[in-house]
Amino acid sequence: MTGAAETTMRMSRVGAFDVRSWDRGSGPPLLYLHGFEQHPGEAPYLARLAERHSVKAPEHPGFGASTGIEDIQHILDVALHYREMVEAWGQGPVDVVGHALGGMFAAEFAAVSPHLVRRLVLVSPYGVWRDDEPAADPFVLPPAAMDAAKWHDAAWAKRETSAFTDVEDKAELAIFRTKNLSAATKFLWPIPDRGLNRRLRHIKAPTLVIRGESDGLVPLSYARDVAAGIAGARFEAIPAAGHLPMVETEQAFIDLVEDFLR
Amino acid sequence: MKFHWFAEVTYPGMPKGFPAPGQVNWIKTDTTLIDPRATGELYRMFIRLMQGADKVGFDGLAVNEHHQTGFAMTPSPNLLAASLAGTTENAAILVIGDSLALYNPAHRVAEELAYLDCLSDGRLIAGFVFGTPMDSTFAYGNPPVEVRERFHEARKLILRAWAEPEPFAFNGRFNKLRYVNIVPRPIQTPPPVWVPGSGSVETWDLVIDEAYCYGHLSFSGLQSAKPLVDAFWNYCEQRGGDMNPHRMAFTQIICCAETDAEAEAQYYEAVRCFHRSNAVDPNFAAPPGYSTERSMRAQGTLMAGRSKLTPEDRLRASRGEMSFWEYDEKGYIVAGTPARVRQRLRELATDLRIGQLIACLHMGDLSEAVAAQNTRLMGEQVIPYLRDLWAEYPDHWTPQVSQQRVAAISPGRPEPARAAESAE
């Protein structure tokens, strides 16, 4: 299971859905849930996490090669999908790290399945909203504005990895990206609030909320609101990072997460 | 051949030079530029113009739905349709259409369209549309990936609400109704259904399977539409669908005048205004999920035919940078004397196999007098001479009542000077 250098995303069946997943490492189980744009594929930070954990990083329903978005009506369906996955994994309670949309999913999963989540890390999570401070609309930002919103230093954009690796095939890349984002609209459009705020109090796992200080997509107040809604949750800001601190400030991110999960 | 009178209800009073760079006229429209009293004047003008069209032989009066835009200020087409259904006698009331995904519960549409069919004495055409991305996903907030499913659920609910004699339960994903039993019921059982599209292969399947009238509604004309319309007909034939030209509608801006020179003088600024008013933020034009993966792939296969219009043509047209006759040459408008308009419409309808022409006779900031002249010239000197086109095919897509009444006031006539025109 460990150490293979080639892309190791594999298909498997979870309940009624086909799921593509990046699974690697050994140690205590860690479920990593990716953000709204794409599964990161062979990401250096996943490999780092796999040094101490048995990491399972599934692609969400409707993203890439994973199926099932047609049968998902409600955020509860997603939470139950991940419950089914963790139960089938058979490792008992797991640590969960979720980023952006994956943070929203991770929080919902932890709220309905407290017995299956040991510790929870939410990185720039979506899921809450403030009318008096509307967050940027990630679906309409033109490329330059998107880069500015995502990164502390937009030069990092080319370091972001993806589950789609055939960069020469522009048509398939466009379909991959559009499919992913269209699945994300199910939960983030037009406002990324499906009622998580009412359910945060059901999260029993010790929780760490992380946000890059230069994140232009998830405002500081939103990340703080999520932390404030979960009893005992800790909030950490990472300097010189945007929406993807695990890419832009990998060491600081790994240090924070590993310290918290210890 | 059938002709339906149509206009986008475009706000005519935007400042000179509108839109400035970065300025848009959809969703983030600057509403302080739009005066409510002038808007009321505009609505009354369009009602008068369409009442006039009803008297001179148009087969239908077409109204549509758009939101949060000064380009087309008709958030509920059923309201404008109601103003016409009760004050006209002949033409079909062509609601093209209600954006089904935006009504919840959607049997509201069944009720309002039934009201219109009753009020018009059976002259309603029920158009069902997906709505532009700006309408359905931004102004009304539906996740793009849900628009199709919401549309189809609503369509099934509406058709059942018209057909079922007894109260029924409807347990949809979006519409949950224990007792559906609408009043009033439509006169027609059911009204003809039209579904316009913009090149989604799923919509092609729908109209072929259900024998609906398809509509290719663009304002870019023959050259732009040709590859897609040809692809539709090829697909229709392959699937064994009905090849009757009356099952296809097409929009065309028409600028008719006594002389070609008068046409240019009377319409050029209005045509430029029309195109400049349709200012869409490109970032709002194609939200992810509005087109399915299958339709994205079909763009490279089924619909791979190339338009003669270049991207630069489209940009210049949208900015009002073409000359009047370049707009005409590229197909954006059909302009000139009635004889010239007749000839070009015959070529267009024959080339695209179009039985229902949605004639856009007012555009931009055109004056009421010129639009009324356009309407009269079309009714008296164009439409009668094109009635022979596709006359051998039955028209299942316009109401029987309007067909009979319009035939009585707008019989066909033989072309007076075909030989002279073909010598041009």
HADDOCK unambig.tbl for C-alpha pairs under 7 A between the chains (distance, minus, plus):
assign (segid A and resid 139 and name CA) (segid B and resid 287 and name CA) 6.86 0.50 0.50
assign (segid A and resid 140 and name CA) (segid B and resid 283 and name CA) 5.09 0.50 0.50
assign (segid A and resid 140 and name CA) (segid B and resid 284 and name CA) 6.21 0.50 0.50
assign (segid A and resid 141 and name CA) (segid B and resid 283 and name CA) 6.90 0.50 0.50
assign (segid A and resid 142 and name CA) (segid B and resid 283 and name CA) 6.47 0.50 0.50
assign (segid A and resid 175 and name CA) (segid B and resid 293 and name CA) 6.77 0.50 0.50
assign (segid A and resid 178 and name CA) (segid B and resid 288 and name CA) 5.23 0.50 0.50
assign (segid A and resid 178 and name CA) (segid B and resid 289 and name CA) 6.74 0.50 0.50
assign (segid A and resid 179 and name CA) (segid B and resid 289 and name CA) 6.76 0.50 0.50
assign (segid A and resid 181 and name CA) (segid B and resid 288 and name CA) 5.75 0.50 0.50
assign (segid A and resid 182 and name CA) (segid B and resid 144 and name CA) 6.89 0.50 0.50
assign (segid A and resid 182 and name CA) (segid B and resid 145 and name CA) 5.74 0.50 0.50
assign (segid A and resid 182 and name CA) (segid B and resid 288 and name CA) 4.66 0.50 0.50
assign (segid A and resid 182 and name CA) (segid B and resid 289 and name CA) 4.23 0.50 0.50
assign (segid A and resid 185 and name CA) (segid B and resid 143 and name CA) 5.36 0.50 0.50
assign (segid A and resid 185 and name CA) (segid B and resid 144 and name CA) 6.81 0.50 0.50
assign (segid A and resid 185 and name CA) (segid B and resid 145 and name CA) 6.86 0.50 0.50
assign (segid A and resid 186 and name CA) (segid B and resid 143 and name CA) 5.75 0.50 0.50
assign (segid A and resid 186 and name CA) (segid B and resid 145 and name CA) 6.75 0.50 0.50
assign (segid A and resid 189 and name CA) (segid B and resid 143 and name CA) 5.22 0.50 0.50
assign (segid A and resid 190 and name CA) (segid B and resid 141 and name CA) 5.24 0.50 0.50
assign (segid A and resid 190 and name CA) (segid B and resid 142 and name CA) 6.89 0.50 0.50
assign (segid A and resid 190 and name CA) (segid B and resid 143 and name CA) 6.52 0.50 0.50
